[in-house]
Amino acid sequence: MRRGHLSDFFSGVVVKTLSAVETRPAVSNQHEFNGSSPLRALLGEDDRRNIPSRFVWLGADYESRGADGWLSWYDARRAHPSRTEYRLYYPENDVTGLMKPDDLFFLAMLRDGSALVVVTPSGTTMQNQLLWLFGLDAPAGYQFAFQDVAKESSAELDLAAKFILDELGIEVPESEADLLDILLEPFGSKFPSTRIFSRLARESLPDVSALDDPDRAIVEWMEREEQLFRRLERRIVSVRLADGFHSGESDPVDAFLGFSLSVQNRRKARAGSALENHLEELFSQHGLMFARGAETENRNKPDFLFPGQAQYRDPDYPSAGLTMLGAKSTLKDRWRQVLSEALRIDDKHLLTLEPGVSENQTDEMRTKRLQLVVPLSIQKTYKPAQQAWLLGVADFVRIVRSREGSRL
């Protein structure tokens, strides 16, 4: 499967921990950073006025705020024969107004010459994801750190990287458009059912084996389905935009906003269903006994229950032989929903594809006896201490199989 590279989008990035003087109007009214050597490595030696910039604030609870603006990079002593005094100026906007001391400030330069500024509170999942994406360490002190995004050393954009870019509003063009169009030809401009779509994704990757490598299979199946979905979605959206929003009695603006919302909702719903579809196929290929969406107490329906609903409802069946798995492509705060979905099972499992979940969240999961399952290729986005605790997909399959074997 061919993928793009981070260097296709970015040329370089700097990061720093914000200080009080840079964030509190009561302390200082300045809206600029001193031009340190990392900034000069990113922006160069020439003055660059009014750089088109997108500002994004991503909060601890996955809140987000965005604003369009500009940055100016200049040498305040340009006319001096021997001295330089570089400064990076930014105007106040909805994002910079939210900056607080100890937030992380990312400034990335895009290949088209524009800038992306992202501000994240300390210790958040999004902060972890951005540091991993750009190959940066958490900065020590309040100085800028620079990272070149060189074409010759830029890694391929895997599922984890594409996930993070999507959160930043950057869509990665598909490098296999011709192949995808051939696969999608039977569907015209309509979405097939999620099961049909998931099966198409798996069948298009005949060399990917869930038996040989369950962790790789889940990731590649999901990545291919995401490719197919975005490609077909683009086709459908293009047709709708070409038709316009002027027909009928509804207001054209309301019609457009409603259509946009439906696109976003379809993306979210499809991702969750796709993950469950692929896990169902994987568990079936491994010969595991399970029920998908079986009802437990209070009409709760865990995504997967092992070995099944009948065993769960049998009071004589030992709880130690039962396993439940929640499946969420992204966590946000929804992981707590899993805790009440199967009261007979004390130690629960949750599989996710989300990269770099914060240590605060995984620590809380551990105290709640919720074990996180993450495909091996995505585990690299987590901190070393977290990686030692995580389970892979193959690990989870072995646990379920061992519990089944103990009942034979």
C-alpha positions in Angstrom: 0.0 0.0 0.0 1.6 3.3 -1.1 1.4 6.2 1.2 2.4 9.9 1.2 5.1 11.5 3.4 5.0 14.2 6.1 7.4 16.2 4.0 4.7 16.5 1.3 3.0 18.9 3.6 5.6 20.5 6.0 9.1 21.8 5.6 9.8 22.2 9.3 8.4 22.9 12.8 9.3 24.5 16.1 7.8 23.9 19.5 8.1 25.7 22.8 6.5 25.8 26.3 4.7 29.1 26.7 5.7 31.3 29.6 3.6 33.8 31.5 5.0 36.8 29.8 3.9 35.3 26.4 0.4 34.5 27.5 -1.0 36.9 30.2 -2.0 40.4 29.2 -1.7 41.4 32.8 2.0 40.5 32.7 2.8 41.8 29.3 0.9 43.0 26.2 3.5 41.7 23.8 2.4 39.5 20.9 5.8 38.4 19.8 8.6 35.9 20.3 12.3 36.7 20.3 14.0 35.4 17.2 16.0 32.5 18.6 18.2 30.2 16.4 15.4 27.5 16.1 13.1 30.2 14.7 15.8 31.4 12.3 16.3 27.8 11.1 12.6 27.5 10.4 11.9 30.9 8.9 15.3 32.0 7.4 17.2 35.3 7.5 14.9 37.4 5.3 12.0 39.4 6.6 8.6 37.7 5.9 5.6 39.9 6.5 2.0 38.8 6.7 2.6 35.1 6.4 -0.9 33.5 5.9 -1.5 31.4 9.0 -4.1 29.0 10.4 -4.3 29.1 14.3 -5.8 26.0 16.1 -6.4 25.5 19.8 -6.9 21.9 20.8 -8.0 21.4 24.5 -7.7 18.7 27.0 -11.3 17.5 26.5 -10.9 17.5 22.7 -12.4 20.9 22.4 -11.1 22.9 19.5 -11.1 26.5 18.3 -9.7 27.9 15.0 -8.9 31.2 13.5 -7.3 32.5 10.3 -4.7 35.2 10.6 -1.1 36.0 9.9 2.4 36.0 11.3 5.3 38.5 10.6 9.0 37.6 10.9 11.4 40.5 10.8 14.7 41.8 11.9 14.0 44.9 14.0 17.6 46.1 13.4 17.7 45.3 9.8 19.4 48.7 9.1 22.1 48.2 11.7 25.5 47.2 10.1 26.4 44.5 12.7 23.4 43.7 15.0 20.3 41.7 14.5 17.1 41.4 16.5 14.7 39.0 15.0 11.1 38.9 16.2 8.0 36.8 15.4 4.9 38.9 15.7 1.3 37.5 15.9 -2.0 39.4 16.3 -4.4 38.5 19.0 -7.3 36.2 17.9 -9.6 33.6 19.4 -6.8 31.0 19.6 -4.0 33.2 21.0 -6.5 34.6 23.6 -6.8 31.1 25.0 -3.0 30.5 25.5 -1.9 29.8 29.0 1.5 29.3 30.7 2.9 25.8 30.1 0.8 25.2 27.0 2.7 23.9 24.1 3.0 26.2 21.1 3.7 24.5 17.7 4.6 26.5 14.6 4.8 24.4 11.4 5.6 25.8 8.0 3.7 24.3 5.1 5.1 23.6 1.7 2.9 26.4 0.2 4.6 29.0 2.4 1.7 29.3 4.9 2.0 28.6 8.6 0.0 26.3 11.0 0.0 27.3 14.6 -1.3 24.8 17.1 -1.7 25.4 20.9 -2.3 22.5 23.2 -2.5 22.3 27.0 0.3 20.4 28.7 -0.1 16.6 29.1 -2.9 16.1 26.6 -3.4 13.4 24.0 -3.2 15.9 21.2 0.1 17.2 22.5 1.5 13.6 22.6 0.3 13.1 19.1 1.9 16.2 17.7 5.2 15.6 19.4 5.3 12.1 17.9 4.1 13.2 14.4 7.0 15.7 14.1 9.6 13.6 15.9 10.0 16.1 18.8 10.7 15.6 22.4 8.7 17.6 25.0 10.7 20.9 25.3 12.7 21.6 28.4 12.4 25.1 29.8 10.9 27.9 27.6 13.1 27.8 24.6 12.1 26.9 21.0 13.2 23.5 19.6 13.4 23.0 15.8 12.8 19.9 13.7 13.5 19.8 10.0 11.0 17.8 7.9 13.4 16.6 5.3 12.1 14.8 2.2 14.9 12.2 2.3 14.2 11.2 5.9 10.4 11.7 6.1 8.6 8.6 7.1 5.5 7.3 5.3 2.2 8.5 6.6 0.6 5.5 8.3 -2.8 5.3 9.8 -1.7 7.0 13.0 -0.1 10.0 11.2 -3.2 10.4 8.9 -5.4 10.4 12.0 -3.5 13.3 13.5 -3.4 15.2 10.3 -7.1 14.8 10.0 -7.5 16.3 13.4 -5.5 19.3 12.1 -7.8 19.7 9.1 -5.2 18.3 6.7 -6.5 15.7 4.3 -3.9 13.4 2.7 -4.6 12.8 -1.0 -4.8 9.1 -2.0 -1.7 7.9 -3.9 -3.6 4.9 -5.3 -6.6 6.8 -6.8 -6.8 4.7 -10.0 -6.9 1.5 -8.1 -9.5 2.9 -5.7 -11.7 4.1 -8.6 -11.6 0.6 -10.1 -12.7 -0.9 -6.8 -15.5 1.6 -6.4 -16.9 1.5 -9.9 -19.8 -0.9 -9.1 -21.2 1.5 -6.5 -21.6 4.6 -8.8 -22.4 7.6 -6.5 -24.0 5.7 -3.6 -22.6 4.2 -0.5 -23.0 0.5 0.0 -23.7 -1.0 3.4 -20.9 -0.9 5.9 -20.5 -4.7 5.8 -20.1 -4.7 2.0 -17.6 -1.8 2.2 -15.6 -3.6 4.9 -15.5 -6.8 2.9 -14.4 -4.9 -0.2 -11.5 -3.4 1.8 -10.3 -6.8 3.0 -10.6 -8.5 -0.4 -8.5 -5.7 -2.0 -5.6 -6.7 0.2 -5.2 -10.5 -0.4 -1.7 -10.5 1.0 -2.8 -9.3 4.4 -3.5 -12.2 6.7 -5.4 -11.9 10.0 -4.1 -15.4 11.0 -0.4 -14.5 10.4 -0.5 -11.0 11.8 -3.7 -9.8 13.5 -2.2 -6.4 14.5 -1.2 -5.6 10.9 -4.5 -6.9 9.5 -6.7 -4.6 11.5 -4.6 -1.5 10.7 -4.3 -2.2 7.0 -8.0 -3.2 6.6 -9.0 0.0 8.3 -6.6 2.1 6.3 -7.9 0.7 3.0 -11.5 1.2 4.0 -10.7 4.8 5.0 -9.1 5.3 1.5 -12.1 3.8 -0.2 -14.6 5.8 1.9 -12.9 9.1 1.3 -12.6 8.5 -2.4 -16.3 7.6 -2.8 -17.3 10.4 -0.4 -15.4 12.9 -2.6 -17.3 11.7 -5.6 -20.7 12.0 -3.9 -19.9 15.4 -2.4 -18.7 16.7 -5.8 -22.0 15.7 -7.4 -24.0 17.3 -4.6 -22.1 20.6 -4.8 -22.4 20.6 -8.6 -26.2 20.3 -8.2 -26.2 23.3 -5.8 -28.5 24.0 -2.9 -31.1 26.2 -4.5 -33.9 23.7 -5.2 -36.8 23.0 -3.0 -38.2 25.2 -0.3 -35.4 25.0 2.3 -33.0 27.9 2.7 -29.8 27.2 0.6 -27.5 28.1 3.5 -29.4 25.7 5.9 -29.4 23.0 3.2 -25.6 23.4 2.8 -25.0 23.3 6.5 -27.2 20.3 6.9 -25.4 18.5 4.1 -22.0 19.3 5.7 -23.2 18.0 9.1 -24.4 14.8 7.5 -21.0 14.2 5.9 -19.3 14.6 9.2 -21.7 12.3 11.0 -21.4 9.7 8.3 -17.6 9.7 8.7 -17.9 9.2 12.5 -20.5 6.4 12.4 -18.8 4.5 9.6 -15.4 4.4 11.3 -16.9 2.7 14.4 -18.9 0.2 12.3 -15.8 -0.6 10.1 -13.7 -1.4 13.1 -16.3 -3.7 14.5 -16.8 -5.4 11.0 -13.0 -6.1 10.7 -12.7 -7.3 14.3 -15.7 -9.7 13.7 -13.9 -11.1 10.7 -10.6 -11.4 12.5 -12.2 -13.2 15.5 -14.1 -15.6 13.1 -10.9 -16.5 11.2 -9.2 -17.3 14.5 -12.1 -19.6 15.4 -13.1 -17.7 18.6 -16.6 -18.0 20.1 -18.1 -14.5 20.5 -21.3 -12.5 20.2 -21.4 -9.0 18.7 -23.7 -6.5 20.4 -25.2 -9.0 22.8 -27.3 -7.5 25.5 -26.1 -7.6 29.1 -27.5 -5.7 32.1 -29.7 -2.6 31.8 -29.9 -3.1 28.0 -26.1 -2.5 27.7 -24.6 -4.0 24.5 -20.8 -4.4 24.6 -19.3 -4.6 21.2 -18.0 -8.1 21.7 -18.7 -10.7 24.4 -16.7 -13.9 24.7 -17.7 -16.7 24.5 -21.3 -15.4 24.1 -24.5 -14.1 25.5 -25.8 -17.5 26.7 -22.6 -18.1 28.8 -22.8 -14.6 30.2 -26.4 -15.1 31.3 -25.7 -18.5 32.8 -25.1 -17.9 36.6 -23.2 -21.2 36.7 -20.7 -20.2 34.1 -17.6 -18.8 35.9 -17.0 -15.1 35.4 -13.3 -15.8 35.0 -14.1 -17.5 31.7 -15.9 -14.4 30.3 -14.3 -11.6 28.3 -15.7 -8.4 26.9 -14.1 -6.0 24.4 -15.2 -2.5 23.5 -14.1 -1.2 20.1 -13.7 2.5 19.5 -11.7 3.9 16.6 -11.2 7.1 18.7 -11.5 7.4 22.4 -12.1 10.9 23.5 -14.0 10.6 26.8 -16.3 7.8 25.5 -14.1 5.0 27.0 -15.8 5.3 30.3 -19.0 4.0 28.7 -17.4 0.6 28.5 -17.1 0.3 32.3 -20.8 -0.4 32.9 -21.4 -2.7 29.9 -20.8 -6.1 31.5 -21.1 -6.1 35.3 -20.1 -9.7 35.6 -16.6 -9.0 34.1 -14.3 -7.0 36.5 -11.4 -6.6 34.1 -12.6 -5.2 30.8 -10.8 -4.7 27.5 -11.0 -1.8 25.0 -9.5 -1.7 21.6 -8.7 1.6 19.9 -6.8 3.0 16.9 -6.2 6.4 18.5 -2.5 7.2 18.8 -0.7 8.7 21.7 -3.5 8.7 24.4 -2.4 10.8 27.3 -0.8 9.2 30.4 -3.6 10.7 32.6 -6.2 8.8 30.7 -4.3 5.5 30.6 -3.5 5.8 34.3 -7.2 6.3 35.0 -8.0 3.2 32.8 -5.7 1.1 34.9 -7.3 2.2 38.1 -10.7 1.3 36.6 -9.4 -2.1 35.6 -9.8 -1.3 31.9 -7.1 -2.8 29.7 -6.3 -0.9 26.5 -5.7 -2.9 23.3 -3.8 -1.1 20.6 -2.3 -2.5 17.3 1.5 -2.8 17.5 2.2 -0.2 14.8 0.2 2.4 16.7 1.7 1.6 20.1 4.9 3.4 19.0 3.0 6.7 19.5 2.6 6.0 23.2 5.2 6.7 26.0 7.5 3.8 26.9 5.9 3.3 30.3 2.5 3.0 28.5 3.8 0.6 25.9 4.8 -1.8 28.6 1.2 -2.0 29.7 -0.6 -2.1 26.4 -1.8 -5.2 24.8 -1.7 -5.9 21.0 -4.4 -7.5 19.0 -2.6 -10.8 18.9 -2.1 -10.6 22.7 -5.9 -10.2 23.1 -6.7 -13.2 20.8 -4.3 -15.4 22.9 -6.0 -14.3 26.1 -9.5 -15.2 24.8 -8.3 -18.5 23.4 -6.6 -19.4 26.7 -9.8 -18.8 28.5 -11.8 -20.9 26.1 -9.3 -23.7 26.4 -9.5 -23.7 30.2 -13.2 -24.5 29.9 -12.7 -27.5 27.6 
